[in-house]
């Protein structure tokens, strides 16, 4: 196998000339995206669709960084805020209605622990999978091989090195489940504060239309 095939199979590989050629195509699109007029929302959305391997109504606030773009699969209504980095050596799969706060980093790339092996230039990629309706707080880091379930909130500044199950709030370094998300959270806005009546009526109306 060549190094691109080894990379895509999750094996140890070297980022040789053929690998860098693939990266160059991505960098050209990122150059355009990251220097676009920030008020050109339609142009940004169009460029994001060109960049990502699969997306529907995805939007990012530039700057945004990735290695290939085509290894990223996002569902409907994906949003990434300023300065997010998705190192997509392996596939990154993100479900519907997911939000990344500023400075979120998702890493699939890794290197051997032993310095002699690491200095050989060999590295690897392990997929990251994120379910539907996930909100990842600012400055959180998702490490290679992690799977995050559906309906999860990851607290700001977390380092997620292990899988996180469905329907929970998880936070910390290392990231751990804090508690389950329950029906009692449905109207909660911030801490003990509830959503006001006017907004709540609109939320209920919209939910009934789905």
LINZI-V929648 format. One record per run of one state. SS is the DSSP state (H for helix, E for strand, - for the rest). FROM is the first residue (numbers start at 1). TO is the last residue. If there is no record, write none. Layout:
# LINZI-V929648
ss->SS from->FROM to->TO
ss->SS from->FROM to->TO
This chain:
# LINZI-V929648
ss->- from->1 to->2
ss->H from->3 to->8
ss->- from->9 to->12
ss->E from->13 to->14
ss->- from->15 to->16
ss->H from->17 to->34
ss->- from->35 to->40
ss->H from->41 to->51
ss->- from->52 to->53
ss->E from->54 to->56
ss->- from->57 to->58
ss->E from->59 to->60
ss->- from->61 to->63
ss->E from->64 to->66
ss->- from->67 to->71
ss->E from->72 to->76
ss->- from->77 to->78
ss->E from->79 to->80
ss->- from->81 to->83
ss->E from->84 to->87
ss->- from->88 to->91
ss->E from->92 to->94
ss->- from->95 to->98
ss->E from->99 to->100
ss->- from->101 to->104
ss->E from->105 to->107
ss->- from->108 to->108
ss->E from->109 to->111
ss->- from->112 to->114
ss->H from->115 to->118
ss->- from->119 to->121
ss->E from->122 to->125
ss->- from->126 to->127
ss->E from->128 to->130
ss->- from->131 to->134
ss->E from->135 to->136
ss->- from->137 to->140
ss->E from->141 to->142
ss->- from->143 to->146
ss->E from->147 to->148
ss->- from->149 to->151
ss->E from->152 to->154
ss->- from->155 to->158
ss->E from->159 to->160
ss->- from->161 to->163
ss->E from->164 to->164
ss->- from->165 to->167
ss->E from->168 to->171
ss->- from->172 to->175
ss->E from->176 to->180
ss->- from->181 to->182
ss->H from->183 to->185
ss->- from->186 to->187
ss->E from->188 to->190
ss->- from->191 to->192
ss->E from->193 to->194
ss->- from->195 to->196
ss->H from->197 to->209
ss->- from->210 to->210
